[in-house]
Amino acid sequence: MSYILLVEDDLKNADLVMHVLKPLEVPVRHFVRGLEAAQVARKERPALILMDFNLPDIDGRTLTLMLKKQLGGVASPPIVAMTARTGATEARLAEQFGCSAFVSKPFKPEDLIDLVKKLVPTLTSDSPIE
């Protein structure tokens, strides 16, 4: 089954993201710890990864680099940086570390939905979920 992997240590932020994505009718698996999320990603290969950069056990940028290598480089699932770190420099760093997109918190719900639909069109509620 295709799903979105959410790596976010702030439970309020995680709840918000899951609430925003609910209309897409796509399963979202949430992990607080990056290393645990990475282990699951290697086994199950999610369709999309939403990655906070400030995690309690590992830096999200480092984790993004690891996952990109372990999940096939360019063929790996898209990883979206979702962080309170803002600015053009942070967005460039996210891209250099392998992120497909950058979302700074707070974000507009419709922007996140549009981004998910753009990066993984097969996950829209218009399509059957595998």
N, C-alpha and C positions, 0 to 999 in steps of 0.2 A: 504494500500500500504506500502510495506517495504521501509524504507529509513534510511539514516545515519544522525544522529544528531551531528552537529559540534558546539561545545561551544568554541568560540575563540573571544577575544576582539580586537585583532589586525586585521584590515580589509585586510591588505596585506597578512598576513599569511592565513586568511580565503579564500581569493581569490585563493591563491596558492594551498591550499588543494582541493578546489572545482575543479580547473583546472586539477590537477593531477588525481582526481577520475572520471573525465568526461568520459574517455573511458569505464568505468565499466557500464555506462548508469544506474546509480542508483541515485534516487533523494537524494539531500543533503539539509537539512534544517539547516540554520546557525543562531545562537543566540550569541549576544555579552554578555548578562547578564546570569549568571548561574542560578539564581532563576527562571527566565522566561523559560529557557530551561528545568529545572526540572519539572515545571508545565506541559509543553507540553509532556515531556517524560512519566509522570505519566498517562496522558490521552491517548496518542497514542502509546506508547511502541515501540520505534525505534528498528531496527535490530542491530544497532551498535551505540555507542556513542564515539566521539572523543573529549577528554576533555583537555583544557588548564588548567594549575594549577594557573596561575596568572590572576584572573578575577577581575573586578572592584567591584563586589558586594558580593562575597563569595570566599573563598579559594577553588580551584578545588578539592583538596584532601578531604576536608570536604563534598563537594557536591557529590563526588564519594561515600563516605560512606553512605550518605543519600539515594542516588539513589539505591545503592545495596540493602539496607534494604527495601526500598519502592517498588522496582520492583521484589522482590522475591529471594534475596540472590544469591545462586548459579545458579538459573534459570533465573536471570536477563540478559538483553542484555550485551554483552561484552562492557567494557569501556576501552578505550585506552588513556593513559596519553600522551599528546602531549605538551611538554614543552621545554623551553630554559634551564631549569635546567638540568644539565648533571651529569654523573657519576654513579658509581655503587650504591652509597648510595641513590641517588634519585630514581633509578630503584627499589631498595628494598623497599623504602618507598611507591612508587606507588603500588607495589604488596601488601604491608601490608594494604593499604587503599582500596584494592579491585579491582585494575586495572588488566585487563587480559594481557596487554602488555604495553610497554613503548617505546615511540618514542621521541628522543631528536631532537630539531631544531638546525640547519638545518638538513633535512633528504633527503635521496635519493628517488625520486618519485617511482621508481620501488619497493623499500622496503615497502613503504606505500601500494601500490597496492597489493603486495604479502601478506602483513599482513591482509588486509581487506578480500582478498579471502580465507585466511586460517581461520580467525575467523568466517566469515559468508559466507560459500561457496554458499549459495543460492542467494547471491547478485551479482554473476558474470553476465556479459553480455551474457554468454552462457545459462543462465536460465531465464525463464520468470519472470518478476517482478509481485508480487501479487498486 
